Every structure is written in C-alpha cells, then in structure tokens.
C-alpha cells in the first residue's frame, strides 16, 4: 500500500506541476515562451499518463491491501482511472492532440474573420476523432455516453436527456414570458468602476466567504479560471472591466466558489489523486452556488450593498437597493453563452448538448451546423445570431476536442439549487446569516457534505446523501419561477 | 540519436518544471503551500535523476550515432552527467537531502538567536556527508576536488589555490592601503528612492543592455536570483530598498547579466541539457561583467547619470557626477559578504574557501570555526565580526550542503575582467559605445565567445579561446589597482 501511495503521489505531483506551468502561461509567462511551454506541459502530462498505466501501477493496485477506508477508495478510483487511460491507444491520443493543436488556430482565425468554412474541416476531424475515442473507451448505449463520462463520471446521455427535456419544455415559455414583460434595466452596473476598487472589493468578499489567501491567491488573466496545485495552494484568476461591474465581481465569486471546494478537501487526501473535485458538474455547482444562489440573492446585498455604495460612490452612490438588485438580475436573451443571465444560461447549454449528440451520431453534417444553431437559438431564445462569430463559433471547447463537456455547466446549475435547498433546510437562519455577511455555517455544511470527500464519493452519491434525491431540474425551475416571478411579475 | 534527444528533452523539461516550481515559491506561492511544494520539487528532481541514470539512457548514449557536432557534444556532456549521477547512491542523496532539510531550519534559528551551538552539530553532519559524497564521486588529489567539480567542472583545488594565494598576497595590502586612505563617502546612494522609479529605471537599463522581455520578466523576491525555464523564458527577480540605491539597481544589472547569458544560448540547443551555463564561475563572470565592469564604470554613468538625476531628483538632483561616481565605488571592509564592495569581495570568498578545505580535511573542528573565521577576517580585512550572526552564520550555503560553491563567486570576478579585457581589445571603441548607452556590440561579442555555446564548451575552453589564456588573477588585480588607485590616490 505504501509503494502504491508513493507512486500515486508522484503522478499527482507531475499533474500539479503541469497545472502550474499552465497557470503561469495564462498569468506571467513572457509571450515568446509559448512553444517551449507547450512542449513542457505535454512532457509532464505524458509522463504522468505513462506512470499511471505502467505495469508496475497495475500490479501495485492488484496486490494493495488497504489500511483504511481512504485506501480502499483510492484503489477503487484509481483502478477505474487506469482502465480508462489504458483503453485509449497512445497513437489516438497523439492524433487528438495534434488535431486540437491545428484546430485551435483555425477556430481563432474563423472566429476573427467570421468565416465558419475555415473551421469546418477541423471540426469534422474533431468529431471523427471523438467517435473513435468513444469507441476506444467503450459505452453501453451510445458513443456520447463515453464522451460525457470523461467529465461527469457515471452520468449517461439518457439521464441527461430526460432531465434536460423536462427542463427545456418548462424553460422556453418562462423565457418567452420574461421577454414580453417590462424589462429590468441593467444600466446601473455599467458605468465607472476603478480596477483597484473592484479588485479589492471582490477579493474581500471572497475572503469573507472563506477563501483562504494563506492557501490561495488571485491574479489577472484573459479568461478567468481556478486551479489547484495542492489542497494548500488553490488559486483563482479574474478579469476586470472598468466599465462593467458584473464580470469582475461575479467572476471572482464564481472562481472563489470553485476554490472553496478544493480548499475544503480532507487534508488527509493531500498529494493523492483523490484530492480533486469529483466531477465537473459538482465543481460548477459550487461556483454557481456562491455566484448566484448567494451572490445574486437579496440577503447578500442587504449586507454588501452599503459597502458597494461606499466603494463605488460614482456608480452606486445615488442608486436605491431595489434598482441595483434588479440591475444584477436582469434577464435578457443574448446570443453569447458567457454573457447569459441565470434564466437563459441553461438553454445555451442544452442547444450545445443536442448539437453535439447530432454531430456524433452523424445526424448533422458540419456544413449544416451554423443553420441548425441559429434555427434552434431563434426557436428557444427568440433571437437569431447576426453572424457565426456570435453563433456557432463563439466557444473554444470544440476546437480543443472537448465534446461532452458543455452539459456539466447546466448540471452544475441544477445541482447548485438542490444543494442550496438542502443547506437552507439544515440551516434555518441561512438568510439571516447571509444578510450579516456570515458564511461560516454554510461553508461548514458544504465542507461536510461535498468538499471533504474529494473523489471518494461520486457526484450522484454526494447529491443523494446531501439532498435525499438524485439529479433533478424541478428545484432549479422552482427557484427560477419564484425569484424571477417576483422580479418580472408573473 | 532521435530517441536519445527525445529522452534528454524530457529530462530537461522535468528540471525546468522544477525550476518553475521553485521560482513560484520565491515570488507568488501562498505561504501555506511550502510543504506540498517541497514534495513536488523533490518528485520532479528525483524523476529527472531516475530517467538520466536509467539503463535505457545508458544504452541510448552507448549506441547513439551523432548527426552533427552538437549531437557529439551532447553525447559527451551527458555521458559525464550520467557517470557522475550514477556514482552517488540514492541512499546518500536522500541522507543529504534530509540533513539539509533539518540543517536549514537550525541555521535560521542559530542566525536569528546568534547562537552557533544550535547550528554546529548540523554543520558537522553536513561536512561528514560532504566527505562521503566526495568519496562516492571520486577525485584525483583531494576530496575537495570532487565538491568543487560539482559547481565548476574541471577545476581542481590546487588550481584554485594557486590562483587565490597570489591574489590574497596582493589584495590584503591593497585593502589595507585603502582603509588608511581618505574614505570616499557613500552617503549619496542612501536617501529616498521611490520603489516604482527604481523598478522602472533598473529594468529600462537592463533592456538597453539587451535583456529581452519577450523572453523574460522581472519579479520581486527576498533574495534576488535569475532562473531559466527555456532559452525563450529567462527570468530575474529583484529586491528594492527604498532608502538605498545600490541593491535594486546593481542587483538588477547583476541578475540581467546572468539572464543575458541564458538568453544568448544557441536556439538550436533549446530543450537539451546543453542549454545551460557551462559553470557557475562562467555564469558569475557574466553577472559581474555587467554589474561592475560596465555598471560601475565611468563611461556608463556619463550616459546614465543625467537620466538617474531626472528619475531621482531628490537624491541626485544637486549632486555632481564625481561625487556620485565615488559613492557607488566606495570601498569599506564589512563583515557581510553580500554587502561587500568590488575590492574586498574576493577576500570574503577566499576565507570561505580556506575554511571549507580545512573542515573537509578535518583540520578544523566545527566548534573552533567561529574563532578561526573571526581571526582570519581580522587579519585580512582588519575588522572582527561583533557576533556569529554577522560572522560564520551569515550565509545559507553550508546549511544547504553546498560546500565547494563559494569559490565560483571569486572565479567569476576574475573571469569577468579577463573577458572584459578581451572584449575591449576586440572593440576599441567600447568605452565610447558605453558612454552612449549602446551595448549591442559588447553583447554580440559575449554571445559569440561565451553565451552561444551553452555547455558545449567548458569554462576553460571558453576562456582560452576568448582571451588567449587560462584563469588568472593578474588582470583583475591590475583592474583594481588602476580603478581604485585613481579613486584612492595610491
């Protein structure tokens, strides 16, 4: 067992070193170092993969005698990792890496010049490789199962379909109703917000949520993200727009939510492959819980709005609470996913989920994708992208070969409400505490029920234990109906 | 050959990733992550060591057929690396790492409390391990040869002894003469120097020297250093004292000098173990050349002093050139090595070199070290440390197990003058160019003669080819006699 632990700790160290190389690339790396950095990341990831799939690892796993429950979980989880990692031939991994490398550049160019044809042949290749990848990984019902399982272990396509289809049927009419209601103005959050003040205000709130800067830090990057190099080193990045309050502030809360998850993992798992989020959906549930369920709710701003008014007197000084609160909760269908509000966001995801399945099943040819995209966008959200740059070309994911990733965003939204409701039941004065800027009890509840487990429990198990039920869209729909029914009078 | 190259490139990538982990530790890492970071660095260094000494590497080296001169050099240099790395049993490496880990903490405490007894048993252990290390590595004449060779390949103890003894005999009287002369005041460089202005001024000059920020960057750290993750990513750090001009400015020039060396390595060596400085002495010659031979000479300040007066009007506005120039060149024996001026610095090194040999040979017992230190300090520099914190406990090196390292500082000083003289011969209007802030031709000369080679040529070979002679103290002594004879009238 000790040899196994040592070996797995070395693999984890390699992956975390690769993560630091990537963090550095997005934050401080000089621009001329991109090529050598790409080689270094590839080397470390390959070495980690080789060590994981080596005969010695397999033998150690076979003969390991667990000393504890953690050991037993470690053996179980890593056996699965090894099985998956062994199934895909390294020639296919290399082919996918090469295709992604070429495709990313083509996508960037296609998006800049608004010319889908530049990206189309690459996307066809990516889809073809994804199908082969799925065949190599194996699946029960449909190749898409294998792709989804990479990001949301144990979740099947049919499960997601059944949850999403109910959601879509309910959500499209809600969006339509809101579109026809008197719109809420969001002009208040557009104005002058000095960068340093935004930086400090966001980070102060993140710390009050419980984000620990002795074991984390915040830096600037073009695309915000969170990353962990150990349980004791969990970092976030933020992008600040001096003319727009939302991206900096809610982005910080979102990334801090991710970071709180990783900082809350049982220290006994440090250095092991169990010290990670259990799935992307569960990870997203934590970022969304803090960003939206806390950060966009009324009690939160009862505490923080007076502070925000002091920090941003020019923008908020003369604005009453209700106008501000409506401004951060305005719903307006937009063609762009990353700019979407709480209500419409899931429709963006479901659109991608459907199209991904259609592409993998060969039901949609690449060349027809832009039209399909725009048609569904119009049917669901009532708007038609003016061009492919704000349509099918807007996201980087497919160009990197990540098919099966998008659904986890919506799963995270749904889980965030299920978990928040369970926390509210367990902590009857949660709103009261939130309105006083006190988050210790909520964080403790999340640590106990979600964070501490790392990968020892699956997302399904965590959800069931914490909420008493499996994944469901109903709680999220009820939350939306209540919150936005109040705001939009329906 | 291709398999060998790939394998060596992976080893290099691992070492460079470890270097990034270390850089991050000194610049941005949150304080609570020290323990996991130490484990990660150790993992990557061990993996690199294992890959280097693996049978497969040995076989590849044995059967490699070089396609080029670079390949031939690669095989030759790496064979030596493997031989050395294989000689030391991993049990001894582990023992040394453990001793260093314990010793560093003891040294810190000893230094803080000014109590040598806390450090003494650890130092005894370090010395004992260094002897065993030397025995494992093997040597011709004396165990110290093996220790020195780790940092200055090919240099022997007797070579260094012969160069240093001549140097000491000449230098001690010079220091005495200067100590008895009318002192130069350095009060001018003590004053108010705003941090941001220092930062920008130092970095501007470094860039004008040729330091390329597309392939480098500057950050803050407690102890300044330079480090490279590839030829295209060579970074420096700086520490700025708002009340003292020298550490920030000359520290930046020093580190930029190191960085220019690594940025100037032949791009064809990228990713290979040849893409590194050839020895610590040669590396130090580059930092010292820019810091002292250029950065403390008269033509340099003819160009930059007017700029410095504009940047620091409060401190330099009313100060004439000559007073400033004397202020940055004032000689004053100090007990502290890192605060030493150009003239006395080498005596600090020679003191350590002698004591190291005495310890390794068992001629000095650890308990007698403080007295020996203070006695020689008094004899050579005319001052006696008031306590061990500013005496034998001042440097971190021994606590880390680095014995044989110190001499390279003085070797760098000597080489810097030899190389500068050769460059001056080749570029008759070097002073003129310096006085115009133009360094392209000097940098080109250094790249051609020193930088480009990486580890393809030894320090000895570079010195011989570039200057026509081997290591010698005479040029340095002549430089000191001339420059400080002028300043101190002797």
Interface residues (C-beta under 8 A of the other chain):
Chain A: X9 X10 X13 X14 X16 X17 X18 X20 X21 X24 X28 X29 X30 X31 X32 X33 X35 X36 X37 X39 X40 X43 X44 X47 X212 X213 X214 X215 X216 X217 X219 X229 X230 X231 X232 X233 X235 X270 X271
Chain B: X9 X10 X13 X14 X16 X17 X18 X20 X21 X24 X28 X29 X30 X31 X32 X33 X35 X36 X37 X39 X40 X43 X44 X46 X47 X212 X213 X214 X215 X216 X217 X219 X229 X230 X231 X232 X233 X235 X270 X271
